[in-house]
Amino acid sequence: VELDAHRACVILPRNLAKAGNPCSAAVLANAQHFPSLLEDDGRAVPIQRILVDVPCSGDGTTRKNFQVWRSWRRGESLDLFSKQRNILSRALYLLAPGGVLVYSTCSLNPVENEAVVGAALAKWHQDVRHDATVELVDAACLMREAGCSLVADPGVTAWKVPSGKKFGPIFSHWGEVPEDLRIIENGKKAETRWPLRPDMFPDEASLQLSRCARFYPQRSNTGGFFVAVFKKGVPEVMRDPSLAAQQAKQQPSRLGRSHPLARATWRPVKADEAAWIALRDFYGLTPCWYEDKLRDQLLFWQCLHGDEAPSINH
């Protein structure tokens, strides 16, 4: 999944082609809002393995990318924090029960690593709608079991968070942050460009973050990067078939085929259709835009309720 069109349409397909795996696709989308994938019968596609390699400041790549020394800014990690947390939270939601998710960055900044992991876990556990547990797995232990020779250091459990401005103050806990630097305080947004959030700071649950793995360049002659491994538990209703059947009767799936959009069909647009001509003329579409698309059948009607003729309302 990539939000940049050039990377999604050119770079990623080339990289996927090298793997030679037919079960792969490059998707141009916002990973923070990646949709649930459905089977033909409306059930969610079970995704058992997810790699979440999020956008990051790249400060772990300084050995090969000298530009980072000149371009690195304090505020960059603060800008990325919410995006990284949202991508990770969405991926945890899409992960099937019993599945494994790996979160990674090529950064060594705790605000992009342990803080994001802790914030996503806290958000998951606070949401009462989730009936499956999510826990951190000891990444270093997994590496030893797999015979990996890379030297992994444990994740940090305490860190400081800087303000965004150059030479600005650095804070150890949320209570030290002044009101003008806070994201929300008394219903007002912070006046600074880089507002700080309470979930950027370590808390009582941060001790489990030592299960993450940090890879420092000098340990194994590599770049610097960070890895956290999550495993989603299996809800009780899935472990007990009788409970699953009972819940299915009481609570029909929201993703069932009863929804009009779930039953929608698609068919190519024809150049001589009255609906297409009306739409084309109304928006002033030029032939250079639509002629090749019509020829290659890249324009489609979405037909609801089995309707073959689309209705156009101006």
Secondary structure by P-SEA (a helix, b strand, c coil): ccccccccccaaaaaaaaaccccbbbbbccccbbbbbbcccccccccccccccccccccccccccccccccccccccccaaaaaaaaaaaaaaaccccbbbbbbbccccccccaaaaaaaaaaaaacccccbbbbbcaaaaaaaaacccbbbbccccccccccccccccccccccccccccccccccccccccccccccccccccccccccbbbbbccccccccbbbbbbbbbbccccccaaaaaaaaaacccccccccccccbbbbbbbcccaaaaaaaaaacccccccaaaaaaccccccccccccbbbbcc
